[in-house]
Each structure stands twice: as structure tokens, then as C-alpha cells.
Amino acid sequence: MKTNSIAQLLEDPGPFATVYVDVSRDIEDGRRVVELAVRGACDSLQEQGAPSSVCDEIRELLTSNLHAEAPVSRAIVATERGVLLDEVSRARTVHATAAWAPLPDLGAWITDEETRVPFILALVDHEGGQVSVYRSSLRSADVTESVGSPDVHEHKFHGGGWSHLRFQHVAENAWMRNAEEVAAEVERHARSGVEMIILAGDLRSRSRVVETLGDVRAELVQLESGGRAADGGDDALFQEVNGVLARHVTATKLAHVHALRDRLGRGESVAIGISDVIDALIRGQVDHLLIDVDRSREFSVEPPHHPGLSFGAVKDLPESIRADLALIAAAALTAADVNVTRARTMGGAPAAALLRWHQPAEGTRT
């Protein structure tokens, strides 16, 4: 996960109130269930020492109805200077997070966000096309553009001779124009930072879109189904898209794990264990932080033992900081991606790092 938004939080000196709670209202008496969950989270914040003004602001936000399709959870980070982060995740959070701490407590939110894949779904055939951008929900596009235009004469002219040949030429031009317009729209939206482009519809139209597309960084996947006449309609299409997204998430996680094992085998460009990873973060070497959020919560980082460790505007630090908070904050400030995995994939270590340049493995595990 990219950590730009987390880095911005650390321009505030803290301390930080972090709440991540399920605000879905799809069950019976959903409003009441949300209110009780929010009350519990805010009570916990106050017990930890958070000011009433901060708790009241968070409570008001969390109890407002987002009118969003379930499941939906909401992450909020606030200080005495106001709300710094307010994000919605398409996830059902079983255990709410409520922390008043020197650093933001965003491990649970990051864990859910890692399964979210911003993507473009482009449907194209002889009748036209539609390009949709999905960032938070598979069922609700953030942006949808209808492009291209159907040829109004198609299937209405059955003559022969020169007139028939001229019609075929016009229809062919319209079909190609539709595909090219879809490609242009895909390129435009791809610049906004999506991870995948999923292309569905007529085979010839799809092929033309692929030929016309410029240099796009996102992964391109073509669906064999999903045209206008596909059996099952939208449900079948969404099911296939969901499978593509799930495979993408799994492949990304496996790629990081395989890279870690390969580098450990060579003894280079890797750090393993909390202490070694913190030191690599201080040096600005970490490209990808791999972290078991639950396991790393059991450990702590002592800033005096790591000269150079800093957290932006946060200066009033205790002698010991929970390791997951320290690792994620330090990763954000050094522009390292955060990738959630399990300790068993890291040889039992709670954290590891893939480095930006050659660095012999320390071998020490915290």
C-alpha cells in the first residue's frame, strides 16, 4: 500500500486518536448497532486520555449515515487540531480499533486497504463502449463515461451491390472509431493511478482497443465474457471481475514473499526483524515493508536505541513505542510501501524489508 496519506498525518505533532469501525447498516436496526459500536470506541478513547472535544468530533462523523452499500468501514485519525484522515473501506471490520497514541494506529485499516485494487473496467463492442473507474466499491463506480456511438443503420440495410459495400465501409469505420475512443478514455483515466485495466466485450473490439492503447503502466486483463448479450448480465460480469481482482491481490503478496525468500537466500538487499528493519528505515533504504500487524503489536521500539529515528513533527515520544506504530510511521515518512503478510511467510519474524539497494542481511530477528 502507498503511504502518502499516512506521511501527511505526521505533519501534526500528535498525539493521535485513531478509530476504525464498521459502519455498515445492512442488518436489522443497523443504525442502532453502529451507534453502539461508535460509543464503545469513543469511550475507549476517553479512557486512554483523549480529550472530549476530539472524541465528540469523531463520534459525530462516525454516526452520520454515509448512504453507502455495505460492507463499509470508516477510518478516522484526529488530534486536538482537527480531523486529519477520514477514509471509507469496503470491508466489514470485526474488531474496532480505538487508540489514543503518540502515532496513528492504522494497521487494521491498511490490512483491509491492501485488498482494494483501483481499476478500470472497459466494455466495448460494435454498439459503443463504457469506461468505469472503481476505487472503493465493485458495485459502485466512481466515474463512468459512455463513449463511442452505435451505427444507426446496422442491421437495417439488407441490399446488395455498391450501396451494400458502402454501408459495410461506414459500419467498419464506426466500429473502429468506437474502439479508439474507448482506448483514449482508458488512457486518460489510467493516468490517475489505477493498478489494473479490465477489458470486456466483443473480441474484435477488444483487440482494436489493445492495439490503440498507448503506454499504460497498469496491468491489462481481458475477459472472455462480459458482452451485452452475456448470460447472467451484470452479476456474471462482476463475479468474473472479482475473481481477477482476487488473483491480482494474491499474486502481489506472493511476489513480495518470494522476493524476500530469494534475497534472504542470497543474503542481500533485505532486512529481517524489527530492529534491523527500523535501522534500514532510518537509512532510507526500505522499498517495501513487510509486516505482520498483529504479531508486531507484541513488540516495542525504543527510540534512544536507534539514533536518527524520527517521526516528522512528532517530537514528544515515550521511551518505548509499539512496534507496528513505529514501523508504519517510519515507512510512510521514507516513502516505503507497506505490505501486510504473516510472520510464517517471514520465517517467524514480525517484520522484514525489501531494500532499495544492496544491503547484506543482518540475520538478527526481533
Secondary structure, DSSP 8 states (H G I E B T S, - for coil): ---HHHHHHTTS---EEEEEEE----STTHHHHHHHHHHHHHHHHHHTT--HHHHHHHHHHHHS-----SS-EEEEEEETTEEEEEEEESS--SS-EEEEESS---HHHHHHHTT---EEEEEEETTEEEEEEESS-SSS-SEEEEES---TTTTT----HHHHHHHHHHHHHHHHHHHHHHHHHHHHHHTTT-SEEEEEE-HHHHHHHHHH-----SEEEE-S--STT-TTHHHHHHHHHHHHHHHHHHHHHHHHHHHHHHHHHHTBSEEESHHHHHHHHHTT-EEEEEE-HHHHTT-EE-GGGSTT--BTTB----S-EEHHHHHHHHHHHTT-EEEE--GGGGTT-SEEEEESS--B------
